[in-house]
Amino acid sequence: MSRSELYTTAVADYLARHRAAGVRERLDAAYDIDDEMARLASVMAVVQAESVPREKW
């Protein structure tokens, strides 16, 4: 078995075992951004940009 075949087999096996554990579903839930969070993120981006002093170039 070549090294690339070994890696392919190992990754496929890993994904098959961990897919059942719901890893992707838990990450999706953890990073899910609803409308309120999206609005808050845009407000925070504006506040952060305004907090940086302007410099002359």
N, C-alpha and C positions, 0 to 999 in steps of 0.2 A: 504494500500500500504506500502510495506516495505521501509526502508531507501535506500537500494541499488536499488530498483525499481524506487524510486523517483529520485535518482542521475542519473540513466540510462536515464530516461525520460527527465530530465532537460538537460543533455548533448546532447542528440539526438535533442531536440528542439533547443538548442543554435546553434549546428552545422548546422541544416537545415536553420535557419534564417540567419546565417552569411556566409554560403557558397554562397548564392546569392549575397552577397556584394563583392565577389571576394577577400576575405582576403588571401587565399592561393596563388592565382595568383599574388597579389601585393607583397607578401613576396618573392615568387619565383623570381619575376622581380628585387626586391631590392637586393637579395643575389646572383643573377646570375653572374657567373664568366666566362668571355670569355677567349680565349687563351692568349690575351695580359695581362689581369689581373692575370692569373695563372702564367705566366712567371715573371711578376713583383713581385708577392708574393714569388716565389722561390728565386729571387734575394735578396729581402728584408730579407728573412730568413737567407741567407748566410751573408749578411752585419750585421745583428743583432748578429749572432753567433760570427763573427769576432770582434765585438765591446766589447765583454765580455773578460776581462783579464783572461789569463790562470793561474791556481793555481797549486802548487805542493800539492799532496795528501800524 
